Amino acid sequence: MDPKRAVESDLKENKIIGLSWCVIDYKDANSGGSNYAFWNLSRHHTVYGNADYLCQFKLMPLEPQFLKTLEAKWTFTIVDMDRRLVAFKDQSVGKIASWKWEFGDNETSTEQNPVHTYRAAGARTVVLTVTGADGATNAFPESGT
């Protein structure tokens, strides 16, 4: 398998995922490979190499005790590529008192959902810091604008 083809899963509640696993219980590891028992989570004996062998599962919401009380999250939309105009949307969780956006070009904003114009083209690392009664947290996305 080529690791360059691997895709990181984005696990979110109510998303359908495919899963497969198997357990092989050997009587004796030195017995030449004969297995004692075999269990798998697939409707097929083969559990690898073909996504059709996977079982579907729906991801349920996390229980409240496992949720973060404060978590910075955000997305962006390129509004106008020629003018380098980008709209940022806060999707943070928790009781938030303030927002600080750093756009990666020495410009900042304290708006919750700012629209920013970049003076020059190029990749940027944008950081959102949210602050509330439970502290402060940052969000660094995988891709810049």
DARA-V888099 format. One record per helix or strand of 2 or more residues. SS is the DSSP state (alpha for helix, beta for strand). FROM is the first residue (numbers start at 1). TO is the last residue. If there is no record, write none. Layout:
# DARA-V888099
SS,FROM,TO
SS,FROM,TO
This chain:
# DARA-V888099
alpha,3,5
beta,16,19
beta,22,26
beta,35,40
alpha,51,53
beta,55,58
alpha,64,66
beta,74,80
beta,85,90
beta,96,102
beta,108,109
beta,115,117
beta,127,132
beta,135,140
